[in-house]
């Protein structure tokens, strides 16, 4: 059977002509002009073009008529690439034709209609600049986007340029003089909108000298330090409009890519759309960028394919790269669950996966198992006609005993769920409010993270009490640990108040490096986010460091003084011990030689002197003279 299927499949496929050769080019030219075979046209065109390049100069001109014939005929017969080539001939005035913008655009449009991305890109240029057709920037963007989707590097770059230009042109006049904006965008008092406005001013060059590099520096500062979404978006566009999308190894690409993903994460939908194409193999070949874009697009502009792809990928913690190999990514059960739940809400698919995630404890992501919510998801999907959800619902009911108490339906939007859960927590229904808020926090819903962190800090227990009033799992779900983990997450998202709380706690010596962030780094972050009290805390930390350093210096100096004194004392003691040892040795030697005798020694010229020596020495050398 397999052999038969293979035979049928191969028989159904049309023969694909290979490249022309010196022997086959004549027949390919004939097939092109007489049989309207656009594949033969392309093969002959490629061969003749290569021969023309070898010839160069005047000798190359003899190939022009045949090249034009192959390209025009192939284009007329539906070859998109040859349409692009004809368009380029008329745009450049090459291959023996005169420059003609009108004909160039006509052929580029035809190439685009046939699926050629570069043709779409060139049509976008014509619309943006008004080349023989009226200016239409909206249509230009549509063509750039289509070209980018069709894997044209140029279309993606030119779209980034157009988006940046549109944003800058639509920006209102400067809200304040340049000097005040610079003061607000200074390191110690970062204000994101001020950094954006400064960048726009320098990019436009109306009120200050035009300086695109300085504009990008202000946008980068507003993104990376003030964590301001529009600054990230502008920073990414400013980089990507100038970087070759195919330059995968270019060191300048990554900052633009990173800012694009940040802008997407912060909710700028155009950034998410752009990220989906920016990460493909024809562009920067970063699978994680595609994943980020598709995940956020699932949330903001849902389609089933994006939601299922994001859920499966985050659960697997692997993403397939363009080289066919799996690339590791960070496992994220929150994003996986949220993507599947979005698919379930909007398309009644992947409901079982979303429900099953709700049956597990995710203590590292703030959420407890919630059978009520799981059963609710399956029940709704079952009512919509999903038989798999019906069967799984019966299993979960049997495993858990069914729904206990009331719940906030997880099939309504996250915004509605948050408001209902917030009302519950504020009015005493802590069990239902906690359950929903914990899952929203796991999804990365910022408002829920803030509400839950504050509630834990104010005394809310992460786990509901048992009937006897005691708690289980408190060692795992510690309220203090959970609240500070949430504050750290919020600080990384750029929430100034959370950054200040984390900085103050670390400054006081609690879990200084628990999450890899030192208290100095935490203070620095709060300072850059403009958190109230950060400057005072920074000054106190510096004063404390100075006092600590001064004390350490004084201790070192005292230790050195003591060392010197000890050395001097040691020197005196060493000398005395040496003399004592010498005297003892001399006495021992004398005793061994019979003791010591003293007398007068007679020398030359009747000279005398009195001395003492051993008895043996006196007998041996001074006998008769002693």
Residue pairs with C-beta under 8 A, 6 or more apart in sequence:
16 39
17 28
17 37
17 39
17 40
17 43
18 43
19 43
19 46
19 47
20 28
20 43
20 44
20 46
20 47
20 48
21 47
24 43
25 44
25 47
25 48
27 40
28 40
28 41
28 43
28 44
28 47
29 40
29 44
29 66
29 69
29 70
31 37
31 40
32 38
32 40
32 41
32 44
32 69
32 70
32 73
32 74
33 69
33 73
36 73
36 76
36 77
37 77
38 73
38 74
38 75
38 77
38 78
38 79
38 82
39 79
41 70
41 71
41 73
41 74
41 77
41 79
41 82
42 70
42 74
42 79
42 81
42 82
44 66
44 70
45 67
45 70
45 71
45 74
45 82
45 85
48 63
48 66
48 67
48 70
49 63
49 67
51 63
52 60
52 63
52 64
52 67
53 60
55 62
55 63
61 96
64 95
64 96
65 96
67 95
68 86
68 89
68 95
68 96
68 97
70 82
71 82
71 85
71 86
71 89
72 82
72 86
74 82
75 82
75 83
75 85
75 86
75 107
75 110
75 111
78 114
79 114
80 111
80 114
80 115
80 116
80 119
81 111
81 116
83 107
83 108
83 110
83 111
83 114
83 116
83 119
84 107
84 108
84 111
84 116
84 118
84 119
84 122
86 107
87 103
87 104
87 105
87 106
87 107
87 108
87 110
87 111
87 119
87 122
88 94
88 104
89 95
89 97
89 104
90 97
90 98
90 99
90 100
90 101
90 103
90 104
90 107
91 99
91 101
91 104
91 108
91 122
92 99
93 99
93 100
101 126
101 131
101 132
102 132
104 122
105 122
105 123
105 126
105 131
105 132
105 133
107 119
108 118
108 119
108 120
108 122
108 123
108 126
109 119
109 123
110 119
111 118
111 119
111 120
112 119
112 120
112 122
112 123
112 143
112 146
112 147
113 119
115 150
116 150
116 152
117 146
117 147
117 148
117 149
117 150
117 151
117 152
117 155
118 147
118 152
118 154
118 155
119 147
120 143
120 144
120 146
120 147
120 150
120 152
120 155
121 143
121 144
121 147
121 152
121 154
121 155
121 158
123 143
124 139
124 140
124 141
124 142
124 143
124 144
124 147
124 155
124 158
124 159
124 162
125 131
125 140
125 158
126 132
126 133
127 133
127 135
127 136
127 137
127 139
127 140
127 143
128 135
128 137
128 140
128 158
128 162
129 135
137 162
137 166
140 162
141 159
141 162
141 163
141 166
143 155
144 155
144 156
144 158
144 159
144 162
145 155
145 159
145 273
146 155
147 154
147 155
147 156
147 159
148 155
148 156
148 159
148 274
148 277
149 277
151 280
151 282
151 283
153 244
153 245
153 246
153 282
153 283
156 240
156 245
156 274
156 277
156 278
156 283
157 240
157 241
157 242
157 243
157 244
157 245
158 241
159 274
160 236
160 237
160 240
160 241
160 274
161 237
161 241
163 237
163 270
163 274
164 203
164 234
164 237
164 238
164 241
167 233
167 234
167 237
168 200
168 203
168 204
171 197
171 200
174 181
174 197
174 201
174 207
175 181
175 193
175 197
176 184
176 194
176 197
178 198
178 201
178 207
178 208
181 194
181 197
181 198
181 201
182 198
183 189
184 190
184 191
184 194
185 191
185 194
185 195
185 198
185 218
185 221
185 222
185 226
187 225
187 528
188 527
188 535
189 530
190 221
190 222
190 225
190 226
190 528
190 529
190 530
191 226
191 530
192 222
192 226
192 227
192 228
192 230
192 231
193 222
193 228
193 230
194 222
195 218
195 219
195 221
195 222
195 226
195 228
195 231
196 218
196 219
196 222
196 228
196 230
196 231
196 234
198 215
198 218
199 214
199 215
199 216
199 217
199 218
199 219
199 222
199 231
199 234
199 238
200 215
200 234
201 207
201 208
201 215
202 208
202 209
202 210
202 211
202 212
202 214
202 215
202 218
203 210
203 212
203 215
203 238
204 210
205 211
212 238
215 238
216 235
216 238
216 239
218 231
219 231
219 232
219 234
219 235
219 238
220 231
220 235
220 255
220 259
221 231
222 228
222 230
222 231
222 232
222 235
223 231
223 232
223 235
223 259
223 262
223 263
224 259
225 528
225 529
226 494
226 528
226 529
226 530
227 493
227 494
227 529
228 494
229 262
229 263
229 266
229 267
229 268
230 263
230 268
232 259
232 260
232 262
232 263
232 266
232 268
232 271
233 259
233 260
233 263
233 268
233 270
233 271
235 255
235 256
235 259
236 256
236 257
236 259
236 260
236 263
236 271
236 274
238 256
239 252
239 253
239 255
239 256
239 259
240 253
240 256
240 257
240 260
240 278
243 250
243 252
243 253
243 256
244 250
245 278
245 282
245 283
245 284
246 282
246 283
247 253
248 284
248 285
253 284
257 278
257 279
257 284
257 286
257 289
260 271
260 274
260 275
260 278
260 289
261 271
261 275
261 289
261 292
261 293
263 271
264 271
264 272
264 275
264 292
264 293
264 296
265 292
265 296
267 296
267 300
269 296
269 297
269 300
269 301
272 292
272 293
272 296
272 297
272 300
272 301
273 293
273 297
273 301
274 293
275 289
275 290
275 292
275 293
275 296
276 290
276 293
276 294
276 297
277 283
277 293
278 284
278 286
278 289
278 293
279 285
279 286
279 287
279 288
279 289
279 290
279 291
279 292
279 293
280 290
280 322
281 322
285 321
285 322
287 319
287 320
287 321
287 322
287 327
287 329
288 319
288 327
288 329
290 319
291 309
291 310
291 313
291 314
291 319
291 329
294 306
294 309
294 310
295 306
295 310
295 314
295 335
295 339
297 303
297 306
298 306
298 307
298 310
298 339
298 342
298 343
299 338
299 339
299 342
302 342
302 343
302 346
302 347
304 343
304 346
304 347
304 349
307 339
307 340
307 342
307 343
307 346
307 347
307 350
308 339
308 340
308 343
308 349
308 350
310 335
310 336
310 339
311 335
311 336
311 337
311 339
311 340
311 343
311 350
311 353
311 354
312 336
313 319
313 329
314 329
314 331
314 332
314 333
314 335
314 336
314 339
315 331
315 333
315 336
315 353
317 328
317 329
317 330
317 331
317 332
318 326
318 327
318 328
318 329
319 326
319 327
319 329
320 326
320 327
321 327
333 357
333 362
333 365
333 442
334 362
334 365
334 442
334 443
334 444
335 443
335 444
336 357
337 354
337 357
337 358
337 439
337 442
337 443
338 443
338 444
340 350
340 351
340 353
340 354
340 357
341 354
341 377
341 410
343 349
343 350
343 351
343 354
344 350
344 351
344 354
344 377
344 381
344 411
345 411
348 381
348 384
348 385
348 386
349 386
351 377
351 378
351 380
351 381
351 386
351 388
351 389
352 378
352 381
352 388
352 389
352 392
354 377
355 373
355 374
355 375
355 377
355 378
355 389
355 392
355 396
356 374
356 392
358 369
358 370
358 371
358 373
358 374
358 377
358 410
358 439
359 369
359 370
359 371
359 374
359 396
359 400
360 369
361 367
361 368
361 369
361 473
361 476
362 368
362 442
363 473
363 476
363 477
365 441
365 442
366 438
366 441
366 442
366 449
366 452
366 462
366 482
366 485
366 486
367 438
367 439
367 441
367 442
368 435
368 438
368 462
368 463
368 473
368 477
370 407
370 435
370 439
371 396
371 400
371 403
371 404
372 403
372 404
372 405
372 407
372 435
373 407
373 410
373 435
373 436
373 439
374 396
375 393
375 396
375 397
375 400
375 402
375 403
376 403
376 407
376 409
376 410
376 411
377 389
377 410
377 411
378 389
378 390
378 392
378 393
378 396
379 389
379 393
380 409
380 411
381 389
382 389
382 390
382 393
405 431
405 432
406 432
407 432
407 435
407 436
408 417
408 420
408 421
408 424
408 432
408 435
408 436
409 417
410 417
410 436
410 439
414 440
414 443
414 445
417 436
417 440
418 436
418 437
418 440
418 445
418 447
418 448
418 451
420 433
420 436
421 432
421 433
421 434
421 436
421 437
421 440
421 448
421 451
422 433
422 437
422 451
423 433
424 430
424 432
424 433
424 436
425 433
425 434
425 437
425 451
425 455
425 460
430 460
430 464
431 464
434 452
434 455
434 460
434 462
434 464
437 448
437 451
437 452
437 455
438 452
438 462
440 447
440 448
441 448
441 449
441 452
441 486
446 490
446 493
446 495
449 486
449 489
449 490
450 486
450 490
450 495
450 498
452 460
452 482
452 483
452 486
453 482
453 483
453 484
453 486
453 487
453 490
453 498
454 483
456 462
456 479
456 480
456 482
456 483
456 486
457 479
457 480
457 483
459 479
460 479
461 471
461 474
461 479
462 477
462 478
462 479
462 482
463 471
463 472
463 473
463 474
463 477
464 471
465 471
466 472
484 502
484 505
484 511
485 515
487 498
487 501
487 502
488 498
488 502
488 515
488 517
490 498
490 499
491 498
491 499
491 501
491 502
491 522
491 525
491 526
491 529
494 529
495 529
496 526
496 529
496 530
496 531
496 532
496 534
497 531
497 532
499 522
499 525
499 526
499 529
499 531
499 534
500 526
500 531
500 532
500 533
500 534
500 537
502 517
502 522
502 526
503 519
503 522
503 523
503 525
503 526
503 531
503 534
503 537
504 533
504 537
505 511
506 512
506 517
506 518
506 519
506 522
506 523
507 519
507 522
507 523
507 537
507 540
507 541
509 519
512 518
512 519
517 525
519 541
520 541
523 534
523 537
523 538
523 541
524 538
526 534
526 537
527 534
527 535
527 538
589 614
590 596
590 614
593 614
593 615
593 616
593 617
594 614
594 615
594 616
595 614
595 615
596 612
596 613
596 614
596 615
597 612
597 613
597 614
597 615
597 618
597 626
598 610
598 611
598 612
599 610
599 611
599 618
599 626
600 608
600 609
600 610
600 626
601 608
601 609
601 610
601 611
601 622
601 625
601 626
602 608
602 625
603 609
613 622
618 626
